[in-house]
Amino acid sequence: MPHSTSKHKFAFGQQVHHKLFDYYGVIVAVDTCYKGDDQWYEMVARSRPPKEKPWYHVKKADGSQTYVAERNLEINPVTNN
């Protein structure tokens, strides 16, 4: 997917680092905006990231999967020089 027409910063398969919780993972899916339920958002998304910005399904190094707002991710500096 060309980045010039994309509204999201990261792409499927890209390795990323979570800035707040200091873990690494791989993007496995991208949502153009928040697609979770309000209850999960209220309980888990404590920093209240914007729902109208991209959110990512991230497979963590331990094999678990999580849902992360774009603003909390950065390119993994070790693998994406």
Backbone as a chain_set.jsonl record, in Angstrom:
{"seq": "MPHSTSKHKFAFGQQVHHKLFDYYGVIVAVDTCYKGDDQWYEMVARSRPPKEKPWYHVKKADGSQTYVAERNLEINPVTNN", "coords": {"N": [[0.839, -1.182, 0.0], [0.731, 2.126, -0.948], [2.381, 4.772, 0.724], [1.781, 7.416, 0.223], [-0.933, 7.707, -0.318], [-2.008, 6.755, 1.91], [-3.557, 6.959, 5.13], [-2.53, 6.165, 7.434], [0.293, 5.626, 9.597], [1.874, 3.349, 9.942], [2.457, 0.053, 8.562], [1.12, -3.186, 7.566], [2.928, -5.893, 8.866], [5.083, -4.397, 9.695], [7.596, -3.722, 12.104], [7.21, -2.529, 15.37], [7.453, -0.302, 18.246], [6.06, 0.107, 21.427], [5.513, 3.134, 22.892], [4.686, 3.895, 25.486], [4.404, 1.55, 27.062], [6.666, 0.093, 26.561], [7.15, -2.246, 24.853], [7.758, -4.539, 22.138], [6.522, -5.258, 18.847], [4.649, -6.586, 16.015], [2.87, -5.208, 13.326], [-0.27, -6.451, 12.589], [-2.736, -5.896, 11.595], [-4.65, -3.061, 10.429], [-6.732, -0.441, 11.45], [-8.621, 2.245, 10.253], [-9.788, 3.938, 12.028], [-10.78, 3.91, 15.508], [-12.119, 0.778, 16.371], [-13.073, -0.705, 18.429], [-15.043, -1.535, 21.395], [-16.904, 0.748, 23.513], [-16.738, 0.235, 26.258], [-14.333, -1.247, 26.574], [-12.531, 0.728, 25.733], [-12.883, 2.727, 27.72], [-11.972, 1.333, 29.98], [-9.361, 0.392, 29.349], [-7.881, 2.126, 27.612], [-6.36, 4.338, 28.895], [-4.942, 6.725, 28.488], [-6.528, 8.048, 26.807], [-6.429, 8.075, 23.845], [-7.038, 9.474, 20.562], [-10.042, 8.5, 18.962], [-10.649, 8.81, 16.307], [-8.369, 8.621, 14.824], [-5.877, 6.401, 13.282], [-5.782, 2.962, 14.448], [-4.06, 0.052, 15.621], [-3.66, -3.461, 15.26], [-1.581, -5.336, 17.078], [0.839, -7.822, 17.203], [2.465, -9.044, 19.869], [5.82, -9.716, 21.11], [5.642, -11.858, 22.879], [3.664, -13.376, 21.795], [1.036, -12.721, 22.282], [-1.792, -10.638, 21.409], [-2.584, -7.216, 20.844], [-4.351, -4.046, 20.916], [-3.704, -0.941, 19.622], [-3.383, 2.581, 19.756], [-2.326, 4.824, 17.189], [-0.709, 7.004, 18.02], [0.718, 6.02, 20.163], [2.673, 4.401, 19.226], [5.894, 3.732, 17.717], [8.354, 3.492, 15.111], [10.278, 0.53, 15.238], [13.406, 1.047, 16.359], [15.607, -0.637, 16.179], [15.214, -2.528, 14.123], [14.329, -1.131, 11.89], [16.041, 0.743, 10.468]], "CA": [[0.0, 0.0, 0.0], [1.571, 3.317, -1.023], [2.229, 5.657, 1.874], [1.295, 8.723, -0.191], [-2.389, 7.731, -0.253], [-2.38, 6.156, 3.178], [-3.789, 7.862, 6.243], [-1.894, 5.596, 8.626], [1.742, 5.773, 9.647], [2.527, 2.046, 9.932], [1.87, -0.892, 7.618], [1.106, -4.606, 7.9], [4.238, -6.522, 8.893], [6.122, -3.499, 10.214], [7.931, -3.902, 13.514], [7.002, -1.283, 16.097], [7.727, -0.23, 19.679], [5.044, 0.86, 22.167], [6.238, 4.178, 23.615], [4.302, 3.968, 26.895], [4.569, 0.287, 27.779], [7.986, -0.438, 26.23], [7.226, -3.587, 24.273], [7.921, -4.577, 20.688], [5.578, -6.133, 18.178], [4.503, -6.493, 14.568], [1.526, -4.818, 12.899], [-0.959, -7.547, 11.897], [-3.915, -5.31, 10.952], [-4.783, -1.622, 10.625], [-8.069, 0.149, 11.364], [-8.474, 3.68, 9.99], [-10.233, 4.603, 13.252], [-11.043, 2.956, 16.593], [-13.215, -0.147, 16.058], [-13.413, -1.46, 19.626], [-16.248, -1.069, 22.079], [-16.701, 1.856, 24.449], [-16.36, -0.285, 27.574], [-12.896, -1.54, 26.527], [-11.829, 2.012, 25.648], [-12.934, 3.366, 29.033], [-11.197, 0.555, 30.946], [-7.982, 0.103, 28.959], [-7.21, 3.245, 26.938], [-6.327, 5.361, 29.951], [-4.42, 8.011, 28.016], [-7.586, 8.567, 25.941], [-5.993, 8.428, 22.485], [-8.167, 9.814, 19.695], [-10.713, 7.383, 18.281], [-10.766, 9.075, 14.87], [-7.063, 8.354, 14.208], [-5.655, 4.964, 13.1], [-5.479, 2.024, 15.53], [-3.351, -1.094, 15.066], [-3.629, -4.761, 15.921], [-0.151, -5.608, 17.196], [1.234, -9.095, 17.807], [3.623, -8.791, 20.716], [6.88, -10.722, 21.081], [5.225, -13.034, 23.652], [2.632, -14.078, 21.045], [-0.287, -12.155, 22.522], [-2.146, -9.566, 20.497], [-3.167, -6.055, 21.509], [-4.93, -3.012, 20.053], [-2.942, 0.233, 20.035], [-3.542, 3.833, 19.016], [-1.136, 5.199, 16.433], [0.178, 7.93, 18.73], [1.509, 5.302, 21.159], [3.65, 3.547, 18.552], [6.973, 4.296, 16.916], [9.093, 2.473, 14.372], [11.291, -0.155, 16.025], [14.686, 1.596, 15.904], [16.592, -1.698, 15.977], [14.985, -3.261, 12.877], [13.87, -0.263, 10.79], [16.958, 1.885, 10.349]], "C": [[0.884, 1.245, 0.0], [1.306, 4.251, 0.16], [1.642, 7.012, 1.474], [-0.23, 8.816, -0.12], [-2.906, 7.183, 1.069], [-2.597, 7.214, 4.242], [-3.181, 7.321, 7.523], [-0.372, 5.59, 8.457], [2.48, 4.451, 9.484], [1.757, 1.087, 9.026], [1.938, -2.323, 8.144], [2.527, -5.157, 7.824], [5.359, -5.662, 9.453], [6.343, -3.739, 11.705], [7.88, -2.543, 14.212], [7.35, -1.44, 17.576], [6.619, 0.597, 20.325], [5.764, 1.844, 23.083], [5.908, 4.227, 25.104], [4.637, 2.711, 27.681], [5.828, -0.479, 27.414], [7.996, -1.903, 25.815], [7.313, -3.455, 22.758], [6.9, -5.53, 20.091], [5.572, -5.884, 16.687], [3.058, -6.131, 14.249], [0.902, -5.986, 12.135], [-2.252, -7.078, 11.238], [-3.984, -3.832, 11.307], [-6.251, -1.24, 10.505], [-7.886, 1.645, 11.169], [-8.96, 4.536, 11.158], [-10.542, 3.51, 14.278], [-12.268, 2.105, 16.276], [-13.638, -0.991, 17.259], [-14.692, -0.939, 20.267], [-15.905, -0.013, 23.133], [-16.249, 1.379, 25.822], [-14.858, -0.583, 27.621], [-12.113, -0.231, 26.534], [-11.766, 2.687, 27.017], [-12.038, 2.656, 30.053], [-9.701, 0.503, 30.62], [-7.231, 1.311, 28.393], [-7.146, 4.457, 27.866], [-5.81, 6.711, 29.498], [-5.398, 8.693, 27.048], [-7.097, 9.01, 24.559], [-7.204, 8.668, 21.584], [-8.731, 8.604, 18.952], [-10.747, 7.572, 16.767], [-9.46, 8.888, 14.113], [-6.876, 6.839, 14.066], [-5.321, 4.216, 14.396], [-4.933, 0.762, 14.884], [-3.517, -2.334, 15.93], [-2.159, -5.171, 15.897], [0.064, -6.949, 17.868], [2.535, -8.847, 18.554], [4.609, -9.951, 20.641], [6.498, -11.988, 21.847], [4.102, -13.817, 22.977], [1.227, -13.552, 21.267], [-0.54, -11.015, 21.536], [-2.831, -8.448, 21.268], [-3.639, -5.047, 20.467], [-4.371, -1.671, 20.522], [-3.233, 1.432, 19.136], [-2.227, 4.22, 18.358], [-0.183, 6.068, 17.244], [1.058, 7.249, 19.781], [2.574, 4.402, 20.548], [4.725, 4.361, 17.858], [7.65, 3.15, 16.181], [10.13, 1.852, 15.312], [12.659, 0.304, 15.534], [15.74, 0.541, 15.611], [16.45, -2.34, 14.59], [14.628, -2.394, 11.686], [14.756, 0.965, 10.638], [16.755, 2.628, 9.053]], "O": [[1.719, 1.392, 0.892], [0.159, 4.484, 0.541], [1.059, 7.693, 2.318], [-0.766, 9.899, 0.114], [-4.114, 7.155, 1.307], [-1.914, 8.238, 4.262], [-3.298, 7.941, 8.58], [0.159, 5.555, 7.347], [3.588, 4.424, 8.949], [0.571, 1.278, 8.759], [2.713, -2.629, 9.05], [3.242, -4.923, 6.85], [6.469, -6.151, 9.663], [5.394, -3.935, 12.464], [8.422, -1.551, 13.725], [7.517, -2.55, 18.083], [6.275, 1.669, 19.827], [6.537, 1.437, 23.95], [6.773, 4.569, 25.909], [5.096, 2.784, 28.821], [6.039, -1.588, 27.904], [8.756, -2.705, 26.357], [6.992, -2.416, 22.18], [6.467, -6.483, 20.738], [6.358, -5.097, 16.159], [2.131, -6.687, 14.837], [1.47, -6.46, 11.151], [-2.809, -7.791, 10.403], [-3.458, -3.397, 12.332], [-6.935, -1.662, 9.573], [-7.069, 2.256, 11.859], [-8.597, 5.707, 11.274], [-10.56, 2.325, 13.945], [-13.33, 2.636, 15.952], [-14.467, -1.89, 17.124], [-15.337, -0.025, 19.753], [-14.763, 0.094, 23.578], [-15.456, 2.053, 26.48], [-14.182, -0.22, 28.584], [-11.133, -0.1, 27.269], [-10.707, 3.166, 27.424], [-11.416, 3.306, 30.893], [-8.868, 0.564, 31.524], [-6.047, 1.485, 28.682], [-7.807, 5.469, 27.633], [-6.193, 7.739, 30.057], [-5.123, 9.78, 26.539], [-7.309, 10.151, 24.147], [-8.278, 8.118, 21.828], [-7.99, 7.797, 18.392], [-10.861, 6.596, 16.024], [-9.44, 8.985, 12.886], [-7.63, 6.069, 14.661], [-4.678, 4.749, 15.3], [-5.284, 0.431, 13.751], [-3.514, -2.265, 17.159], [-1.567, -5.333, 14.83], [-0.451, -7.199, 18.957], [3.558, -8.493, 17.968], [4.27, -11.035, 20.166], [6.969, -13.075, 21.514], [3.635, -14.817, 23.522], [0.314, -13.899, 20.518], [0.387, -10.499, 20.912], [-3.566, -8.698, 22.224], [-3.353, -5.189, 19.278], [-4.541, -1.3, 21.683], [-3.318, 1.305, 17.914], [-1.15, 3.974, 18.902], [1.032, 5.886, 17.164], [2.038, 7.837, 20.24], [3.299, 3.718, 21.269], [4.513, 5.508, 17.466], [7.536, 1.989, 16.574], [10.78, 2.557, 16.084], [13.042, -0.012, 14.408], [16.68, 0.807, 14.862], [17.453, -2.659, 13.952], [14.624, -2.887, 10.558], [14.271, 2.096, 10.677], [17.444, 3.615, 8.793]]}, "num_chains": 1, "name": "protein.A"}
